[in-house]
Amino acid sequence: MEKKIALIHGDGIGPEIVDEAVKVLNKTADIFGHKFTYTPVLMGGIAIDETGVPLPEETVKVCKASDSVLLGAVGGPKWDKGEGKMRPEAGLLGIRGALGLYANLRPAKLLKPLAGACPLKKETTEQGLDLLIVRELIGGAYFGDKRTFTDDKGHLTAIDEMKYSDFEVERICRKAFELARKRRGFVTSVDKANVLDTSRLWREIAHKVKEDYPDIGYEDMLVDNTAMQLIRNPAHFDVIVTENLFGDILSDEASMLTGSLGMLPSASLADGEFGLYEPVHGSAPDIAGTGKANPIATILSAAMMLRFSFGMLSEADAIEKAVDKALNAGYRTADIMSEGCKLVNCTEMGGIITDGLSAEN
Ligand code: NAD
């Protein structure tokens, strides 16, 4: 199979980690007889420096003409002072909107070799931790009207509008039920229906969608309770579906349960097969250029790309198994280092995972 991949290296550690993921993708293509071609495009701080805007039109054009997009990370202190729409993060919001990426998938799984890095009690982690957060990505408070003004009593005031329409809720809930079918078959829909109108609409639509999936278990849960249950009993969850702001916060909470940000992949999906794949973490400017970056989150994001956009399930499995193999053999980057393990840098970790790839894993 031939596939076109747009590559957004971005800022900070972005270029280092994307290079390692490409190494892994190329070896996977060799082993399984595929051809991946790559088109590098600019976004974020580097795009501001080179073109004057965080998301050049050319980038959107190339991404739309590709089968999927692999992104490192954007941002850094150099660009932190600009106005909102001229910051690197505006590129992120812009590309999600431009490509219609409404479903953000963040798996959080505690890998056995890293169980010690989980901040929860051993009795809790022994129950297992393997959940998927499906976050609505292009609606709600982040995309509603915003303004800051002085009200008629002279108070400086800010408003962020939180808005959802039925079709936005329906399509993300459907994605969650479909994904649950390929996992353990249970959906938790998270809202704040005791307070918010958007949440009451969310709950009504989620219940309607549920009728089409009688084989899938379902529950509603308030967001504050979900934040608690993630710590108390994370094994309870299979697929969590929720709106943009709640999903942003809960997925960061879930990610910390797995030990390190450097391990967590994500996918942002449009209708059909198209998706943008990126690690959950940011551009880590504090370690950029030092070789300390952990490339595993980006490598696992590439595996998600093969699974969700290209339907290459054995290939995705092979990458995940090669990551497990490297960790089981005791190789660690600095962020996940523990006693008795072998410290490696970003390039070495990418190389070890690449060498460990095999169709027979
Ligand atoms: P961050 O995720 O970049 O870093 C947080 C901490 O985790 C740092 O100590 C960093 O060194 C460490 N870390 C992150 N990824 C790592 C990796 N792969 N290997 C080893 N250690 C890693 O978050 P931050 O410091 O809050 O943000 C830095 C910049 O990244 C900011 O400009 C922020 O806006 C941006 N950001 C971008 C994205 C994105 O591109 N999707 C997401 C979050 C933050």
Residues whose N, C-alpha, C, O or C-beta is under 5 A from the ligand:
A	BS01	NAD	G72 A73 V74 G75 G76 L261 G262 P279 V280 H281 G282 S283 A284 P285 D286 I287 K292 A293 N294 D335
